[in-house]
Amino acid sequence: MPGQSVHFIPALPLSSQPLPYLTVTGRAGFSGFPSPAQDYEPRTLDLNTRLVKNPTETFYVTATGDSMEGWGIFDGDLLIVDRGIKPRLGHMLVAMLEGEVLIKRYSLYKESPHLCSAHPAYPPLPLEGSDCQLWGVVRAVVHEYLR
């Protein structure tokens, strides 16, 4: 199936140390200057704690192709995939369908379950009567703006 493929990355921690974390307040983001007291607040963000909920069931995938751009998954994005989540309609899945690994949305199409792309050039793929293995549910997408 053209349009989307995956490159697997071993499930190693995203960061070995917590990163500095700043809370953005105000309706439009930053408003005014931060308080000098904020310099003394020890706040950190550990991406593993934030994005990986089931470490033994989680792996990372790099997406390629354009079939999921309409749903926010772009070529080169890092996907955090959890094998421990039971898939529901609307979830983004990593699955092997008829021997090909795909990233698609689990949807109903003509009242039957399909794997669907966001791009109109790629038709919905029926699950009934197909050889499909679920590899996991996409929990998060890391999209880099500057590459």
C-alpha positions as a Markdown table, in Angstrom:
| # | Residue | x | y | z |
|---|---|---|---|---|
| 1 | Met | 0.0 | 0.0 | 0.0 |
| 2 | Pro | 1.7 | 3.3 | -1.0 |
| 3 | Gly | 1.6 | 6.4 | 1.1 |
| 4 | Gln | 2.7 | 5.2 | 4.6 |
| 5 | Ser | 5.3 | 3.0 | 6.0 |
| 6 | Val | 7.1 | 2.7 | 9.3 |
| 7 | His | 10.6 | 2.5 | 10.7 |
| 8 | Phe | 10.9 | 0.8 | 14.1 |
| 9 | Ile | 12.9 | 2.3 | 17.0 |
| 10 | Pro | 13.8 | 0.2 | 20.1 |
| 11 | Ala | 11.8 | 1.2 | 23.1 |
| 12 | Leu | 14.5 | 3.1 | 24.9 |
| 13 | Pro | 13.7 | 6.1 | 27.2 |
| 14 | Leu | 13.0 | 9.3 | 25.3 |
| 15 | Ser | 15.2 | 11.2 | 27.7 |
| 16 | Ser | 17.4 | 10.0 | 30.5 |
| 17 | Gln | 17.0 | 13.1 | 32.6 |
| 18 | Pro | 13.9 | 15.3 | 33.2 |
| 19 | Leu | 13.8 | 18.5 | 31.1 |
| 20 | Pro | 13.1 | 22.0 | 32.3 |
| 21 | Tyr | 9.3 | 22.7 | 32.2 |
| 22 | Leu | 7.6 | 26.1 | 32.0 |
| 23 | Thr | 3.8 | 26.6 | 32.6 |
| 24 | Val | 2.3 | 29.0 | 30.1 |
| 25 | Thr | -0.5 | 31.0 | 31.6 |
| 26 | Gly | -2.9 | 33.6 | 30.1 |
| 27 | Arg | -5.5 | 33.3 | 27.4 |
| 28 | Ala | -3.1 | 33.9 | 24.5 |
| 29 | Gly | 0.0 | 32.4 | 26.0 |
| 30 | Phe | 2.6 | 34.6 | 27.7 |
| 31 | Ser | 1.1 | 37.8 | 29.2 |
| 32 | Gly | 3.7 | 40.2 | 30.6 |
| 33 | Phe | 6.9 | 39.1 | 32.2 |
| 34 | Pro | 7.3 | 36.0 | 34.4 |
| 35 | Ser | 7.5 | 36.5 | 38.1 |
| 36 | Pro | 11.0 | 36.5 | 39.6 |
| 37 | Ala | 9.7 | 33.8 | 42.0 |
| 38 | Gln | 9.3 | 31.4 | 39.1 |
| 39 | Asp | 13.1 | 31.1 | 39.0 |
| 40 | Tyr | 13.0 | 29.3 | 42.3 |
| 41 | Glu | 10.3 | 26.8 | 41.5 |
| 42 | Pro | 11.9 | 23.4 | 40.7 |
| 43 | Arg | 9.7 | 22.2 | 37.8 |
| 44 | Thr | 10.8 | 19.6 | 35.3 |
| 45 | Leu | 9.1 | 17.5 | 32.6 |
| 46 | Asp | 10.1 | 13.9 | 32.1 |
| 47 | Leu | 8.9 | 12.9 | 28.6 |
| 48 | Asn | 8.8 | 9.2 | 29.7 |
| 49 | Thr | 6.4 | 10.0 | 32.5 |
| 50 | Arg | 4.3 | 12.2 | 30.3 |
| 51 | Leu | 4.1 | 10.1 | 27.1 |
| 52 | Val | 4.8 | 6.5 | 28.1 |
| 53 | Lys | 2.0 | 5.0 | 30.3 |
| 54 | Asn | 2.8 | 1.3 | 29.9 |
| 55 | Pro | 6.6 | 1.1 | 29.5 |
| 56 | Thr | 6.7 | -2.7 | 28.9 |
| 57 | Glu | 4.0 | -2.4 | 26.2 |
| 58 | Thr | 5.4 | 0.7 | 24.5 |
| 59 | Phe | 7.5 | 1.1 | 21.3 |
| 60 | Tyr | 8.4 | 4.0 | 19.0 |
| 61 | Val | 7.8 | 4.2 | 15.3 |
| 62 | Thr | 9.0 | 6.8 | 12.7 |
| 63 | Ala | 6.2 | 7.4 | 10.2 |
| 64 | Thr | 6.9 | 7.9 | 6.5 |
| 65 | Gly | 4.5 | 9.0 | 3.8 |
| 66 | Asp | 1.6 | 11.4 | 3.5 |
| 67 | Ser | -1.5 | 9.3 | 4.1 |
| 68 | Met | -2.1 | 10.5 | 7.6 |
| 69 | Glu | -1.2 | 14.2 | 7.3 |
| 70 | Gly | -4.9 | 15.3 | 7.6 |
| 71 | Trp | -4.9 | 13.8 | 11.1 |
| 72 | Gly | -1.6 | 15.3 | 12.2 |
| 73 | Ile | 0.8 | 12.5 | 11.5 |
| 74 | Phe | 3.5 | 13.7 | 9.1 |
| 75 | Asp | 6.5 | 12.1 | 7.3 |
| 76 | Gly | 9.3 | 11.7 | 9.9 |
| 77 | Asp | 7.1 | 12.1 | 13.0 |
| 78 | Leu | 7.9 | 9.9 | 16.0 |
| 79 | Leu | 4.9 | 7.9 | 17.2 |
| 80 | Ile | 4.7 | 6.5 | 20.7 |
| 81 | Val | 2.7 | 3.2 | 20.3 |
| 82 | Asp | 1.1 | 1.3 | 23.2 |
| 83 | Arg | 0.3 | -2.4 | 22.7 |
| 84 | Gly | -1.6 | -2.5 | 26.0 |
| 85 | Ile | -4.5 | -0.3 | 24.9 |
| 86 | Lys | -7.7 | -2.0 | 23.5 |
| 87 | Pro | -8.4 | -0.2 | 20.2 |
| 88 | Arg | -11.6 | 1.8 | 19.8 |
| 89 | Leu | -13.2 | 3.5 | 16.8 |
| 90 | Gly | -11.2 | 6.7 | 16.1 |
| 91 | His | -7.9 | 5.4 | 17.5 |
| 92 | Met | -4.8 | 5.6 | 15.3 |
| 93 | Leu | -3.3 | 2.1 | 14.9 |
| 94 | Val | -0.1 | 0.5 | 13.8 |
| 95 | Ala | -1.2 | -2.7 | 12.2 |
| 96 | Met | 0.0 | -5.3 | 9.7 |
| 97 | Leu | -2.6 | -5.8 | 7.0 |
| 98 | Glu | -2.0 | -8.4 | 4.4 |
| 99 | Gly | 1.7 | -8.5 | 5.2 |
| 100 | Glu | 2.2 | -4.7 | 5.1 |
| 101 | Val | 2.8 | -2.5 | 8.2 |
| 102 | Leu | 0.5 | 0.5 | 8.2 |
| 103 | Ile | -0.5 | 3.5 | 10.3 |
| 104 | Lys | -4.2 | 4.1 | 9.9 |
| 105 | Arg | -7.3 | 5.3 | 11.8 |
| 106 | Tyr | -9.7 | 2.6 | 13.0 |
| 107 | Ser | -13.1 | 3.6 | 11.6 |
| 108 | Leu | -16.5 | 2.5 | 10.4 |
| 109 | Tyr | -16.9 | 2.8 | 6.6 |
| 110 | Lys | -20.2 | 1.7 | 5.1 |
| 111 | Glu | -21.1 | 0.3 | 8.5 |
| 112 | Ser | -18.1 | -2.1 | 8.7 |
| 113 | Pro | -14.7 | -1.8 | 10.4 |
| 114 | His | -11.9 | -0.4 | 8.2 |
| 115 | Leu | -8.4 | 1.1 | 8.4 |
| 116 | Cys | -8.7 | 4.6 | 7.0 |
| 117 | Ser | -6.2 | 7.2 | 5.7 |
| 118 | Ala | -6.7 | 11.0 | 6.0 |
| 119 | His | -5.6 | 11.4 | 2.4 |
| 120 | Pro | -8.3 | 11.0 | -0.3 |
| 121 | Ala | -5.9 | 9.2 | -2.6 |
| 122 | Tyr | -5.8 | 6.2 | -0.3 |
| 123 | Pro | -9.1 | 4.2 | 0.0 |
| 124 | Pro | -10.4 | 2.7 | 3.2 |
| 125 | Leu | -9.1 | -0.8 | 3.8 |
| 126 | Pro | -11.7 | -3.4 | 5.0 |
| 127 | Leu | -10.8 | -5.5 | 8.0 |
| 128 | Glu | -13.5 | -8.2 | 7.5 |
| 129 | Gly | -12.0 | -11.1 | 5.7 |
| 130 | Ser | -8.5 | -9.7 | 5.7 |
| 131 | Asp | -5.3 | -10.9 | 7.5 |
| 132 | Cys | -4.8 | -8.1 | 10.0 |
| 133 | Gln | -2.6 | -8.0 | 13.1 |
| 134 | Leu | -2.8 | -5.1 | 15.5 |
| 135 | Trp | 0.6 | -4.0 | 16.7 |
| 136 | Gly | -0.6 | -1.1 | 18.9 |
| 137 | Val | -2.5 | 2.1 | 19.4 |
| 138 | Val | -0.7 | 5.4 | 18.8 |
| 139 | Arg | -0.7 | 7.2 | 22.1 |
| 140 | Ala | 1.2 | 10.3 | 21.0 |
| 141 | Val | 3.0 | 12.0 | 18.1 |
| 142 | Val | 6.2 | 14.0 | 18.3 |
| 143 | His | 6.3 | 16.4 | 15.4 |
| 144 | Glu | 9.5 | 18.4 | 14.9 |
| 145 | Tyr | 9.1 | 21.8 | 13.2 |
| 146 | Leu | 12.8 | 22.3 | 12.5 |
| 147 | Arg | 14.6 | 19.3 | 11.0 |
